[in-house]
Amino acid sequence: MARVTVEDCIIKVPNRFELVLLAGKRARDLSSGTTETVERENDKNPVVALREIAEETISLEELNDALIFGLQKYVEVDEPEDDSMAILAAAEKEWSGVAVEGDEPDAGVNASDAGVTEAPADDDAIAAAIREAVAANEGGPDDAAKE
């Protein structure tokens, strides 16, 4: 194939917009060092990408999945909720004596004294904040009260 045209590729990918996205993704992959599956013949990466799509030498499904993964802003991680809930329950039990602003000043650690400025937005951030606080206090409020 001397020159590749959009008409050659539109048979394989019927949507022109999707074709442009896939060819662009493949051209960027080629620029980053991925080996081409057709002869380069002095062509630039976008032309090589279109030729690969037209000749079906690459998996369009894998290319589409890689494109979607690259464009995602939030990648959901499958973690069991039981682990997070167990950490939160253990931390709540351990930190039950800690005072919050508005409670008696001698009942525990004040939230502003502990460096807490605002509550984290999600469960993972809460669990990470609890782990950091426990590590910083080496055992929690009971050790501070013993001193």
C-alpha angles and dihedrals in degrees: 000000000000097000128012120219133192088250089063091054099038089073089062097037110028096193112075093204092053089047091055092049093048094045091048092050091048092047090052089049090052090049090053092055108272112149116251119237096212130049113276096221092190091300126141123245098265091053091047089050092051091048090052090051093047093048092042093230091141130053108256091197093056091045090050092049091050090049093051092046091051093051096047115109095192120036111197113226115208105229124158112252092217091073093051092046092049091052092048093047092049091048092047091052092047095046098040092113095054113112125226126212109291096033124103109298095227096047094086144305117336114234093234091049090053091056095251109147103164138354118265116250103230140034095255092053091048092051091047091049091050092049091050092048092049091048092048094050094039098223106000136255096331092068091049091051092052093059 
